[in-house]
Amino acid sequence: MPQQTIAEFQREREELNQIVMQYADLSIKRSFSLDSQAYREGALAQKTKELLGLVASLVLRCDDCIKYHIIRCHEEETTSEELVEALAIGLVVGGSITIPHLRRALRAWDELQGA
């Protein structure tokens, strides 16, 4: 399966979210809203929350979620060192089964860094 570029991923995600919202009932709309609200600035900075989301996504092995949080971490000006430390925690918690997801996460990070 060919991997999507960041731009392709973002375009597809936006298109699919539009389709979801065409059909969404109150429960789906509330779930999407809760997700957005959870990542707002609060006692924890948005960058910290995105790193937490990234670690959880790595442990759960959700490549779409990992890519989304990698993008958000980049937007929140996360350093490579901060990202790698967070991913290391996800690897310890999730175990070796997360290694393929770790590889794809860092490939996406490389793309965002212009590597």
Backbone as CSV, one residue per row, in Angstrom:
resi,resn,N_x,N_y,N_z,CA_x,CA_y,CA_z,C_x,C_y,C_z
1,MET,0.839,-1.183,0.000,0.000,0.000,0.000,0.882,1.244,0.000
2,PRO,0.743,2.118,-1.002,1.566,3.332,-1.050,1.194,4.286,0.083
3,GLN,2.203,4.943,0.620,1.990,5.885,1.709,1.593,7.252,1.159
4,GLN,0.689,7.912,1.853,0.264,9.253,1.469,1.277,10.287,1.939
5,THR,1.420,11.334,1.140,2.185,12.485,1.611,1.330,13.211,2.648
6,ILE,1.948,14.110,3.360,1.216,14.903,4.357,0.079,15.666,3.681
7,ALA,0.353,16.280,2.541,-0.680,17.055,1.840,-1.844,16.159,1.415
8,GLU,-1.544,14.977,0.900,-2.602,14.039,0.497,-3.419,13.605,1.707
9,PHE,-2.747,13.327,2.807,-3.423,12.933,4.037,-4.374,14.029,4.506
10,GLN,-3.890,15.261,4.539,-4.722,16.367,5.011,-5.919,16.604,4.092
11,ARG,-5.696,16.499,2.800,-6.783,16.684,1.835,-7.850,15.595,2.021
12,GLU,-7.415,14.356,2.112,-8.371,13.261,2.289,-9.106,13.379,3.620
13,ARG,-8.402,13.733,4.674,-9.029,13.874,5.991,-10.126,14.940,5.961
14,GLU,-9.832,16.058,5.317,-10.826,17.127,5.209,-12.042,16.666,4.401
15,GLU,-11.798,16.010,3.277,-12.913,15.509,2.450,-13.772,14.516,3.224
16,LEU,-13.127,13.601,3.934,-13.877,12.594,4.691,-14.632,13.212,5.858
17,ASN,-14.038,14.205,6.512,-14.752,14.887,7.593,-15.989,15.606,7.068
18,GLN,-15.896,16.175,5.883,-17.070,16.823,5.288,-18.180,15.799,5.039
19,ILE,-17.827,14.629,4.553,-18.827,13.578,4.321,-19.447,13.139,5.646
20,VAL,-18.608,12.940,6.657,-19.125,12.542,7.969,-20.135,13.571,8.454
21,MET,-19.812,14.850,8.333,-20.703,15.893,8.837,-22.004,15.993,8.031
22,GLN,-22.000,15.539,6.802,-23.245,15.499,6.028,-24.234,14.515,6.650
23,TYR,-23.726,13.467,7.254,-24.558,12.421,7.834,-24.668,12.504,9.347
24,ALA,-23.837,13.312,9.962,-23.681,13.296,11.414,-24.964,13.620,12.158
25,ASP,-25.226,12.799,13.159,-26.305,13.101,14.094,-25.692,13.833,15.291
26,LEU,-26.486,14.101,16.283,-26.030,14.862,17.440,-24.888,14.139,18.167
27,SER,-24.960,12.827,18.261,-23.909,12.065,18.959,-22.563,12.216,18.269
28,ILE,-22.550,12.112,16.944,-21.298,12.257,16.200,-20.777,13.685,16.321
29,LYS,-21.655,14.654,16.185,-21.233,16.052,16.304,-20.659,16.337,17.689
30,ARG,-21.279,15.792,18.719,-20.786,16.001,20.082,-19.424,15.337,20.276
31,SER,-19.241,14.177,19.701,-17.960,13.479,19.810,-16.848,14.284,19.143
32,PHE,-17.116,14.807,17.950,-16.128,15.632,17.252,-15.825,16.892,18.057
33,SER,-16.854,17.496,18.653,-16.667,18.701,19.450,-15.845,18.405,20.709
34,LEU,-16.133,17.293,21.362,-15.390,16.914,22.558,-13.914,16.722,22.231
35,ASP,-13.631,16.089,21.098,-12.260,15.889,20.665,-11.562,17.238,20.506
36,SER,-12.203,18.172,19.839,-11.604,19.503,19.635,-11.374,20.219,20.961
37,GLN,-12.352,20.138,21.848,-12.247,20.832,23.133,-11.130,20.262,24.005
38,ALA,-10.904,18.968,23.929,-9.888,18.328,24.769,-8.484,18.841,24.462
39,TYR,-8.255,19.266,23.229,-6.913,19.702,22.818,-6.713,21.217,22.910
40,ARG,-7.707,21.933,23.420,-7.545,23.379,23.599,-6.580,23.670,24.732
41,GLU,-5.981,24.840,24.666,-5.080,25.314,25.722,-5.833,25.294,27.047
42,GLY,-5.181,24.824,28.068,-5.756,24.784,29.413,-4.633,24.740,30.415
43,ALA,-4.781,23.926,31.444,-3.706,23.747,32.413,-2.468,23.177,31.715
44,LEU,-2.704,22.366,30.692,-1.614,21.860,29.846,-1.592,22.643,28.548
45,ALA,-0.396,22.921,28.073,-0.244,23.616,26.797,-0.712,22.709,25.655
46,GLN,-1.146,23.314,24.555,-1.583,22.539,23.396,-0.492,21.598,22.911
47,LYS,0.753,22.046,22.914,1.855,21.192,22.472,1.930,19.935,23.325
48,THR,1.794,20.085,24.625,1.824,18.938,25.529,0.663,17.991,25.228
49,LYS,-0.499,18.553,25.005,-1.671,17.726,24.697,-1.491,16.973,23.384
50,GLU,-0.885,17.609,22.401,-0.635,16.920,21.125,0.365,15.786,21.304
51,LEU,1.392,16.010,22.126,2.346,14.936,22.412,1.662,13.778,23.135
52,LEU,0.754,14.089,24.054,-0.012,13.039,24.728,-0.875,12.272,23.731
53,GLY,-1.515,13.001,22.840,-2.319,12.357,21.804,-1.479,11.477,20.906
54,LEU,-0.277,11.937,20.599,0.638,11.163,19.765,1.028,9.861,20.456
55,VAL,1.375,9.936,21.729,1.763,8.738,22.468,0.589,7.753,22.534
56,ALA,-0.592,8.253,22.851,-1.765,7.369,22.906,-2.023,6.731,21.549
57,SER,-1.888,7.495,20.495,-2.118,6.979,19.142,-1.088,5.928,18.763
58,LEU,0.163,6.136,19.182,1.198,5.143,18.913,0.883,3.840,19.639
59,VAL,0.518,3.940,20.907,0.192,2.749,21.690,-1.007,2.019,21.089
60,LEU,-1.981,2.775,20.604,-3.173,2.174,19.982,-2.934,1.753,18.539
61,ARG,-1.783,2.149,17.983,-1.359,1.775,16.635,-2.327,2.282,15.554
62,CYS,-2.719,3.542,15.692,-3.597,4.179,14.701,-2.763,5.112,13.833
63,ASP,-2.399,4.650,12.632,-1.533,5.450,11.760,-2.148,6.794,11.386
64,ASP,-3.460,6.838,11.123,-4.089,8.125,10.810,-3.965,9.089,11.986
65,CYS,-4.215,8.598,13.181,-4.123,9.450,14.368,-2.679,9.894,14.611
66,ILE,-1.750,8.973,14.421,-0.335,9.306,14.583,0.051,10.427,13.624
67,LYS,-0.333,10.280,12.363,0.024,11.294,11.371,-0.610,12.639,11.723
68,TYR,-1.873,12.614,12.139,-2.550,13.853,12.526,-1.788,14.536,13.669
69,HIS,-1.414,13.779,14.699,-0.728,14.376,15.846,0.698,14.787,15.503
70,ILE,1.343,14.087,14.595,2.666,14.518,14.111,2.539,15.902,13.459
71,ILE,1.525,16.065,12.621,1.288,17.361,11.967,1.029,18.440,13.015
72,ARG,0.156,18.129,13.976,-0.163,19.112,15.008,1.057,19.445,15.873
73,CYS,1.872,18.435,16.176,3.099,18.697,16.937,4.011,19.638,16.164
74,HIS,4.108,19.429,14.871,4.920,20.321,14.030,4.359,21.735,14.077
75,GLU,3.036,21.853,13.961,2.398,23.176,14.014,2.603,23.855,15.372
76,GLU,2.696,23.055,16.430,2.914,23.594,17.782,4.399,23.799,18.089
77,GLU,5.242,23.668,17.047,6.684,23.909,17.152,7.383,22.980,18.136
78,THR,6.945,21.738,18.144,7.615,20.711,18.924,8.999,20.488,18.322
79,THR,9.984,20.315,19.163,11.324,20.024,18.658,11.432,18.528,18.357
80,SER,12.406,18.175,17.557,12.650,16.760,17.272,12.992,16.005,18.549
81,GLU,13.709,16.650,19.442,14.083,16.013,20.699,12.855,15.731,21.556
82,GLU,11.938,16.692,21.637,10.697,16.486,22.399,9.876,15.358,21.783
83,LEU,9.786,15.363,20.463,9.011,14.344,19.766,9.578,12.953,20.031
84,VAL,10.885,12.805,19.913,11.521,11.502,20.102,11.346,11.011,21.545
85,GLU,11.437,11.907,22.518,11.216,11.492,23.909,9.794,10.998,24.113
86,ALA,8.835,11.685,23.538,7.438,11.255,23.654,7.231,9.911,22.957
87,LEU,7.784,9.762,21.761,7.655,8.499,21.041,8.326,7.359,21.798
88,ALA,9.419,7.641,22.488,10.101,6.614,23.281,9.193,6.099,24.398
89,ILE,8.424,6.983,24.996,7.469,6.560,26.027,6.402,5.662,25.398
90,GLY,5.902,6.059,24.241,4.922,5.228,23.547,5.475,3.856,23.208
91,LEU,6.731,3.802,22.819,7.372,2.532,22.495,7.494,1.652,23.736
92,VAL,7.873,2.229,24.860,7.989,1.469,26.101,6.616,0.930,26.527
93,VAL,5.602,1.782,26.464,4.263,1.368,26.883,3.662,0.372,25.891
94,GLY,3.814,0.655,24.599,3.177,-0.165,23.577,3.954,-1.400,23.172
95,GLY,5.246,-1.403,23.417,6.060,-2.547,23.072,6.526,-2.545,21.633
96,SER,7.225,-3.600,21.285,7.856,-3.671,19.962,6.857,-3.690,18.813
97,ILE,5.606,-4.039,19.090,4.602,-4.048,18.025,4.352,-2.640,17.469
98,THR,4.757,-1.611,18.226,4.566,-0.230,17.759,5.697,0.242,16.845
99,ILE,6.758,-0.543,16.695,7.915,-0.103,15.903,7.541,0.271,14.465
100,PRO,6.719,-0.512,13.738,6.359,-0.078,12.380,5.649,1.283,12.367
101,HIS,4.856,1.544,13.391,4.146,2.826,13.489,5.105,3.950,13.844
102,LEU,6.095,3.628,14.663,7.155,4.583,14.994,7.917,4.976,13.736
103,ARG,8.219,4.003,12.901,8.921,4.283,11.643,8.118,5.242,10.767
104,ARG,6.834,4.960,10.624,5.995,5.823,9.774,5.821,7.210,10.386
105,ALA,5.766,7.267,11.714,5.664,8.566,12.386,6.883,9.421,12.081
106,LEU,8.056,8.816,12.165,9.277,9.583,11.923,9.470,9.900,10.444
107,ARG,8.946,9.071,9.566,8.971,9.420,8.137,8.114,10.661,7.892
108,ALA,6.934,10.722,8.522,6.074,11.907,8.389,6.765,13.134,8.978
109,TRP,7.432,12.954,10.118,8.165,14.059,10.746,9.258,14.561,9.808
110,ASP,9.987,13.620,9.190,11.015,13.988,8.215,10.430,14.834,7.082
111,GLU,9.268,14.399,6.593,8.622,15.145,5.500,8.292,16.569,5.951
112,LEU,7.761,16.702,7.155,7.417,18.036,7.665,8.655,18.888,7.903
113,GLN,9.746,18.256,8.262,11.006,18.976,8.512,11.722,19.316,7.225
114,GLY,11.212,18.798,6.106,11.844,19.073,4.829,13.073,18.226,4.572
115,ALA,13.158,17.105,5.279,14.329,16.222,5.128,14.285,15.464,3.811
